[in-house]
Amino acid sequence: MKIPVMFYVAFTTILLVMLTIMVSMDMPFNWVFYVMCLGQLFVAIMVYKVLKDNYTTDKTFDNFYEDKPINYNG
């Protein structure tokens, strides 16, 4: 992935965690509402950026997980 795509993913995650903290601290409704709207906008932008990212790989489902390869020889 390119750095801008990772920026949107990280920023959206931070924004929505901040929203959860704001709700638990009983912040004023208008602040929570605007942060929620901004978070939803960034989720839409993040999904668009991730889906339109020009990322290719030579991995297939036969490769399973890279961090835990399957040992086919025994």
SVG drawing of the C-alpha trace seen along z (x, -y; Angstrom):
<svg xmlns="http://www.w3.org/2000/svg" viewBox="-26 -21 35 57">
<polyline fill="none" stroke="black" stroke-width="0.4" points="0.0,0.0 1.1,-3.5 1.7,-5.9 -1.4,-8.1 -3.7,-5.0 -2.0,-4.1 -2.5,-7.7 -6.3,-7.4 -6.5,-4.1 -4.5,-5.4 -6.3,-8.7 -9.7,-7.1 -8.8,-4.6 -7.5,-7.4 -10.5,-9.6 -13.0,-6.8 -11.1,-5.8 -11.1,-9.5 -14.9,-9.5 -15.3,-6.6 -13.2,-8.4 -15.3,-11.6 -18.5,-9.7 -17.2,-8.0 -16.1,-11.3 -19.6,-12.8 -18.3,-15.6 -20.9,-18.0 -23.2,-16.5 -22.2,-18.9 -18.4,-18.0 -19.3,-14.3 -21.7,-14.7 -19.1,-16.6 -16.3,-14.1 -18.7,-11.3 -19.6,-12.9 -15.9,-13.5 -15.2,-9.9 -17.9,-8.6 -16.5,-10.8 -13.0,-9.4 -14.3,-5.8 -15.9,-6.4 -12.6,-8.0 -10.5,-5.2 -12.6,-2.5 -12.4,-4.3 -8.6,-4.8 -8.0,-1.1 -10.2,0.3 -8.7,-2.0 -5.1,-1.5 -2.9,-0.1 -1.5,2.8 -0.6,6.1 0.9,9.3 1.9,12.7 0.5,14.4 -2.5,16.7 -4.6,18.6 -2.2,21.5 0.4,19.3 -1.9,19.3 -0.5,16.8 3.0,15.4 3.7,15.3 2.8,19.0 3.6,21.0 2.1,24.5 4.7,27.3 3.5,29.6 6.5,32.0 5.6,33.4"/>
</svg>
